[in-house]
């Protein structure tokens, strides 16, 4: 049997703009921003962005100085004077023996690093933007937490192993000499950040976990760290934060994750008062330079104010950095019916870490449909109708009507700034056990939910009420299934042939204990387990089952199946390079190639003729049928019992082995099977090159 290969996959990066960013530093209109996997820079206050292409994962900090910029990693750091060319530099200490306790976050060429090893902390200082370093002090029997400075004044928060308490040290000469303050009232269990009043170096605020309450707290000192008091009139739930910045003596800004925004605190001479000044996204870090305020946010990436926080602008043109999406799914128009057709009205939908919803249009562009659902809720969702999805999370489980998520050529219509819809029907009791997964079949009233406590629920009235099906150990749903539903619970595979109204045990198999993904292509259920293994089961004839190993993979990450039965798998080869392959049911590889992007094999969704692939930064899409369609415009194949007839073609036909060695040339337009052994061959014609697999 001969299969036509895809000669190439033409991947297009679809973004979309925005994402989940964690660290930011700004000076003037020069900005550095990063998350765990990608680092961007802007020279125009965020109006446009360029990728630095620094490949260090999980950077510790980014700093924009007067003359140089820095990206600090765990074992090395990257330095630049023009933000185009970056030099890799080594720390002034052995980064494999020392742990970086903290790096000052002032947007300056002066930088402090506190590095720890065996309860010894060393304080290093650079005054030339990270080119040269000087050891300025050593602290014994301590653990470093926070160091920051303003002008010549430096504060250093550490845990003193001798007294088993947090203390603060102060230097008035850029770290050349230090005084350990009394630190009265500094009741911390963890310290995250501190900042110094730009007009009064004795006024300092420390952000951390209050050891008395166990919640986040602000500790304020007006006498250089000798005595601290807790700022009580801000809710600990609001203060889920790791970054605080002084704007002036009476104004501070706090990046808030739980409160989904930026908090401004203003001192009126007696008390601090706090208000939300930006509430559309969760803010993870903040940087201030003059009247400019920069913030890294979860969802749309970056927000900027040039008027001291009175007005804000989200600027993410070319800024793409979506961390692992909370959920990815397929929307079908009309609901569920086109699963059995090739309608191109089907769309990809995903929710990023900040709760932003995106839907693909008919040109495979991802466009926003809703700004914000709910940060921190581990949102799971399933399409329920044309303009409604079922969402579950830590604080909300129910049906949300997205008014601008409608059937149209653009995927979404109406304004793209809808935050929440008032039409929310809560699922009873869902708040008591968080929903970890949702499945809806072709009857939109039938809803299945798996709680984080591993209880499988079923509702036949759209979620208004629900019943416990069973207490499950490790349930995994078949996401692509409709009325025939499957789920794995430890070593058991269950099936429902009536949309979930009743379930039966199909089989037990120890192989299923390692399952993490299920697909169904009638009559086969395919279960992916650890490593490069999967197993298929014929549900009409269980003897027709086999365990398959795909040798080209060291680890399979995800699998997708087209309606015509094409199977695509993605994962890593033995060199840990992300790859994609089109395979037969028995694991025979028909096409294999490297995946584009950041070097990460994430999710895959096969939608009509397109493969959607998520690489930890954004989405790529490729038309897997394009090579066949382009080739068949010029050549028509006729498969016969003895070979292949190249109809409507009278040019040259040359056959090569898979290593590219020439084997023979065909006289005429007929390729006989008798000339070929089992294997992979390359066919070159005057109009194109393709591959065949002879089995």
N, C-alpha and C positions, 0 to 999 in steps of 0.2 A: 504494500500500500504506500502511496506517495502523498505527502502533505506539502503544501506550499508554505514557505517561510515568509515571515515579514522581513524585508531586507533592512529596514531601519525604523526606529521610532522617532518621530520629530516632536520632541517635547517643547511645550511652551509654558513659561512660568506665568501663573495667573494671580500671584499674590494671595489675597488682596492687600491693599495698603492698610496699615495699622498693625496691631499686635500687642503683645504683652511684654513691656519693657520694665527693667528693674533699677538701673543706675543711670544718672544723668549728671553732667557738669556743663556749665555754660559761662562764657565770658564774652560780653558784647553779643555779636550774632554768631560766634563760633560755638558749636555744641558737639559734645560726644554723648552718645546714648547706647546702651547695650542691654541685652538679656543674657541668658545662659549660653546662647549659641551664635549670636550675630551682633556686630558692633557697627554703628553708623556714625557719620559725621555730617554736619551742615555748616555752611558759611553764611547763611542768610536767615538766621533765626528760625529755621525749620521749614522754610518755604519749599525747599527741596533737600533730598538726602542722597548720600552716596555710601555704599558699603565699603568699609575699610579692608575687607577680605582678610582680617586677622582671624586665624583659625583656632585661637585659644578658647577652649570651652570654659564656661563658668568663671568669667573674670571677677576679681574681687572689687575692683573700683575703676572708674575712669575720671581723669582730671584734665581740664583745660586750663593751662597756665598762661602767663603773660607772653611767653615766647615759644613754649613747647607744650605738646600734649602727651598724655600717658595712658596706657591701658595696662592695668596690673593683673597678672595671672598668679597662679599658685606657685609656680617654680621659675617663672621668668616674666619680664614685662616688656612692653613695646613703646617706643619713644619716637616722636616726630617733631619736625619744625614746620612742616607744610601740610600735614594731614593727608598727604598722598603717599609719601614714601615713609615706611615704618621700619625702625631698626630694633631687632631683638636684643635685649640687654639682660645681664645677670644681676641678681640682687647682690648687695655687699656682704651677704651672709650665705651660708649653704642652705638653700631653700628646701633641701631634703631632710635636713636636721632641725630646721627651725620652722615653726608655725607662725604665719603672719597674724598677729592678734588684731591689728587695726591699721588703717592708713588714713591720714587726715584727708578731709574732703573739701578743703578750701580751694577755690579755682585760682591757683597761684603757682608760680615756679618754686615756691618754698613748699616742701613736702616732708611729712614725718611718717616713719614706719616704726611700729612696735612689733618686734619679732621675739618669740618665746621658744625656749628649749630647756627642758628639765627644770622648770620653775625659775629660770633666769630670763629676764626680759631685757632686750637691748633696744635702745632708742636711736634710730638713724635719722639724719636730716640731710636734705638736698636743698640748695638755694639756687640751682641752675636748671630747674625743670627736670631733674632725674638723671642728669648726665654723670654727676659725681655725688658721692655720699660720704658723710662723716658720722662716726659713732660718737654720740654726744653724752650718753649716760647708760648705766646698767643698774637694773633693779633686781634684787635677789629674793627668792622665795615668793614670787608673785605670778599672777596670770593676767595678761593684758586684755583689756576690753575696748576702750575708746581713747583716742588721742585726737586733739584738734587745737587750732591756734587762731589768733587774730592779731595782726601786727607782730610784736615781739612776745606776746603773751601766749603761753602754752598750758593746756590742762590735759592731764593723763589720768584716766580712771582704771584702776586695777583691783584685783582681788588679792588681799594679803593672806597668804596661807598661814602665817603665824597667829594673827588675831582672828582669822576666819571671818573676815568682814571686807566690804568694799571700802576703798579709800581713794582720795583724789590728790594728785601731786600738781604743783604749780611752778612754772618757770617764767621769769620776766625777761629772760635774755635768750629766747629761741632755743631753750633746752640745754644751755651750757651749765646751768646749776639749777637745782630743784629744792623745793620745800614741800614736805608731806603735810597737808592740811589736817585739821582735826576731823573733818568729814562727819560731824555730828548730824544725825538725822538722815544720812544717806543709806536708807534701808532698802538695799537692792538684793535681788537674787540673780539678775542679769542686767547688763548695761548695753544699750544699743547706740546711743548717739549723745553728743553734747554740743552746745554752741555758746559763744561768748558775745556779750553785748558789745556792739561796735563803738559805743561811746564810753563804756564803763567796764574795764577789764575785771573788776571784782564781781560783776554780775554775770552769773553762769547758770545755765539750765541743763540738767542731765535727764535723758529719756531712758527708761528701763522698766523692768518688772519690779513692782513693789513687793518686798519679801513679807510684808505684813498682810497684804490683801491678796497677793498672787496675781494681780492684774497690772496692766501697764500704768505707769505713773510718770508725772513730771516733778522733778526735784529742783528747787530753785535756791540759789545762794546769792546773797548780796554782799558777802564779806570774803570773797575769794576762795570759797570752798570750805571754810571752817564750820559753818552752820548751814543746814539745808532744811527747807520746809516743803511739804507736798502741796502742789496746786490742786485743790480739791474740787473745784467747780467745773471739771470736765469729765465726762463719763469715761470709764475705763473701756467700755465697748466702742466708743468713738475713737479712743486713743490706741487703736491697733496699728502701731506705727513703728518705723525704724529710722526716721529721719526728721530732724527739727532744724530750722534756720531762723536766726534773728534777721529782721528787716531793719529795725531801729530799736532804741531802748525800750519802747513801749509796744512793739509789734513783733510777733513771731508767726512763722508758718510751719504747719505740720502736715506731712503726707500721711493720709489715712487710708488703710486698706479696708477695714471693716465698715467704715462709714462711707466708703465709696466717694472720696473726694479730697479736697484740700481744705484744711482748717486754718483760719486766721484767729490768732489770739491777740487781744488788745488790752493793755493795762490802763486803767482809768485813774490811777493814783491810789486805789484801795484794793481792787480785785482785778483778776483777769476775766475777760469775757470772750467766749469762743463762738464763731459763726462759720458756716460752710460757705466758701466763696467759689468753689467749683465742685459740683456734685454729680457730674455725668459719668465719671469713671473712678475706679479705685486708683489712688496715687501711691506709688511705691517708693519714690524718692523725689527730692526737691533741691534746687540750686538757685541761689540769688546773686545777681550782680547789678548793683545800682537799683534802678526801677524795674529791671528785667527779672522775671521769675520763670524758671524752667522746671517742668515736672515730667518724669517718666510715669506712664499710666498703663494699667492693664485693660486692654480692649482696643483702643485706637492709637496707642503708642506714645504720643507726645502732646503736651499742652503748653502754651506760652502766653505770658502776659507781659506787656511793656508799660503798664501803668499801675504798678504796685499791687496787682491782684484784683483790680476793679473789673476788668474785662479779660476774657480768656478766649484763646483760639486753639482748636485742635489742628495740628499741622502734621500730616503724615504722607505727603506726596512722595512716593518712592520708599517710604519707611515700612518694611515688611519684616515682622518677627513674631509670628504666632507660635507660642509654645504649644505643647500637646493640646489639641482641641478637646473641649469637654465632651463633644459628641459630633459625629458625622453621620448623615443619613441621606436617603433619597426621597424626594418629593415626587409624587406621581399625579399627573393631571390627565383626565379626571381621576379622582382619588382611586388608586389601586387597580383600575381597569386596564391601564396601559402597561401593566407588568407583563401582559401576554402579547404585547404588540411592540413594534419598533418605533413608536411615537417619540419624536424628539422633544416633546413637551416635558419629558422627565427632567428633573433638575437635582443638582447636588446642593445640600444644605449643611452648614456647620455652624457651631457656636464656639467662639474662642474663649480663652481663659477669663476675659473681662466681661463675658456675657453678651458679646455682640453677635448678631445673627447675619449670615451672608447666604445668598442663594445665587446659583448660576443662571445666567440668561441664555438665550438661544445661540449666542456666540461663544459660550463657555467662558464668559467673564463672571467673576464673583462680585456681586454688588450688595451693599448693605440693605437689610430689611428692617432692622431694629437696632437701636444703639445699645440697649442695656437690658438684660434680664435680671440677673442677680449674681453679683460676685460672690465667690466662696461657697457656692451651693452644689458644686460638682454636677452641673446640669446634665440630665439625660432627656432625650426627647424623641418623639415619633410623630410623623405627619398624621393628622387626624381628619382634616378636610382641606379644601383649597386655601383657607385663610385661618386655620386653627392648628396648633400643635399642642401635644401633651408634654408638659414640662414637669420634671421632678427635681427637688433639691432639698437643701437643709431646712429652708424656711417656707418653701412653697411647693406644693404638688397639685397640679390641676390643669385645666384646659385654658390656654391663653389665646385669645383672638388677636392675631396680629393684623390690624386693619389694612396695612399696606402690603401684606403678603398675599397677592392675588394673581390669578392667572393672567399673564400678559406676555408679550414678546420680550419684554425686558426682565422677566422674572419677578420683579417687584414694581409696584406702581405707587404713586402718592409720595408724600414726604418721607425722608429717611431718618427722621428724628423722633419717632414715636418711642417713648421709653417703656411704659407699661400700658396695657389695656385694662380698662375697668371690668371687662367681661372675663372674670376668672372664677371657675367653679372648682372649689377645693375638693380633693378626694378625701373622704372621711378617714381619719386615723393615720393618714400618710405622714404627718409630722412626727408621729411617735416612733416610726421606724423608717429611716431614710430610704428612698427608692434608688436602687443602684442600676436598674435596667428597666426598659419598657419595650413592649412589643404590641403592635396592633395589626390584626389581620384584615382580610377584605371586608369584613363587617365592622364598621367603625365603632360599633357599640361594644365589641369584644376587646378588652384591654387586659394585658398581662403585665405584672410588675414583680420584680425581685427586690426585696428589701436588703439593706446592708446586713441585717441579721439572718439573711439567707432563707427568708420565707417567700414562697411563690404564691402570689395572689391572682385572682381572676375576677373580672367584672363583665357582666353581660348587658350593662346599662350605661356604658360610656364612662364608668368610673364613679357614678353617684354612690354606689355601694360596692363592696368587694368581699370575696370569700377566700379563705385560705385553701389552696390546693394541697400543699404539702410543705413540710419543713425540709429544705434542701441543704446539701452540704456545699457543693460547688456548682451552681447552675450556670449554664451558658446557653443562650438562645441561638437559634438559627435566624439571622437577621433578614435573609432574603426570602424566607418562606412566607407563604400566605395562609390558605386554609389548612394545608398540611403543615403542622408545626412540630418542631423538634426542640428538645433541650437535653443537655447532658447534666446529670447530677452524680458526681464522683465517678463510679464505674458503670453507670446505667444510662441508656439512651431511651428516652420516652418519646412517644409520638401521639399526636392528636390528628384525626382525619376530619374533624367537624369543627374546626376553628377554635379548639380549646375547651369545648363544652365537656369533653371527656378525654382521658388520657390512658394509655396503656404502655406497659413496659415492652419495648421492642427487643432489647438484648442487653446483656451485661458483658463487659470486656475490660480487663485490667488496663488495656491501652488507653481507655477513656479517662483515666485518672490524671493524665497529663494534658488533657484537651484544653485548648483556649480559643478555638474558632470552629464554627460549623457552617457548611454550605450544603445546599441541596440542588441537585440537577436530576430530575426524575429519570430513573428510579434510584439514583445513588445519593446517599448521604456521605459527605466527605468531612472528616474530622481531622484537624491539624493539631499535632501534639508538639512536644519539645524537640529541639534539634532540627534535623532535616526530614522528619517523618510526618506522614499522614496516613490515614487509612480510609478506604471507601467501603461502604456497605450497600448492597442491593437490597432494598427494603422488601422487594417481592420475592427474592431468593437469597437468603442470608448465606448460602454456600458460596455465592458470588461476592466474596469480600477478600480484600488483600491489604496487607501492610506494605507501604511504599516508602523507599528511601530515595531522595533526589541527590545524587552524589555531588552535583555542582554546587550544592548549598551546604554550608555548615549550620545554618539556622534559618528556618522559614518564619517570617514575621506575619504575613497576611496572605489571603487568597481571595480571588474574585472569579466569578464564572459568568460568561455571557449567556444570553437566552439560547444561543445555538450550541452551547456546550463547550466553548473555548475556556480553558482553565489558565489563569494567570496567577503566579505566585511571586512574592517579593521577599527578600531576605538578604543574607550576607554569604559571600563565598569564604573560602578558607583564609583569604587575606583580609577578611572583614571589610570588603568592599561591597556596598549595596548593589544588588543586581535584581533584574526582573526576568522571568522566563515564562514562555507559553508552553504548556506541557499537555500530554495526553493523560488519560485517566490512570494509566499504568506507570506514570512518571517519566515517560520518554520525553526528552526536551526537544521541542521543535524550533524554539528561538530563545536566545539568551543575550542580554546586553546589560551594560552598567546603567544604573539609575543616575539621573542628574541631581544637582543641588548640593546640599550641605554635608553629604556623606552619611546620611541617616535613612534607614528604611522604616517608614512609618505606615500609615494606613493606605489601602488601595480600595478603590471603588470602580467597578466596571459599569458604565452607563451608556447604553446604546452602542455606538461605535467607538466610544472614548474610554480611556483609562485615566482615572483621576488618582494622583499619587501625592501624599503629604510627606514632606521631608524635614519636619520639625521647625521650618521657617515659614513656609507657605505651600501653595498647591501648584502642581504641574499637571498638564493634560496632554495626551497624545491620541491621535486617531490610529488605532491599531490596524485598521483595514485599508489605509491609504495606499500602501505599497501594492496590495492586490488590485485595488481599483485602478490605479494609474497604469499598472502593467496590462490589465485586461482591456484597457482602451485600445491597445495596439495588437494584442494577441488573444486569440480565443483557443482555449484548451478543450480537447475532447479525450476523456479517459477511456481507454479500451481495456480489454482483458489482458493484452500483451504489452501495453505501453501507453505513451502519451503522444497524441497528435497535436502539433502546433499549427492550428488552422489560421488562415489569413496571414501567414508569415512565410517569407522565403529568404530570409537573411541567414547569417551564420549562427550556429548554436554550438557552443563549446562547453565541455563538462570538466570540472576541476574537483579535486578532493577538498576536504574541509581546511587543509593547510595551504590551499591555493595552488597545489601542483596540477598542471594540465594533464588530463587523462586521455581524452579523445575529442574529435570533432564529428558532429552528426552530418551525414550526407542526406540532404532532404529535410523533412520536417517531422520525422517520427523518432521518438526515443524509446527503445525497447528495454523492458525490465531485465531481460536476459543479460544485458551488458553491465548490470549494476549489482553489487553485493549489498547486504544490509549496511546502512550507514547514512552519513550526511554528505550531500554533494552541492556544489555551487554551479548554477547554470548561468552563463553569460550570453546574452543576445545583443543585437544591435540597438535595442530599445530599452535595455535594462538588465540588471543582475538580480537573481533571486536564488533561494536555496530550496532543496528538496530533501525529504527524509524517506528513505526506502526501508520498509519493514517487512 
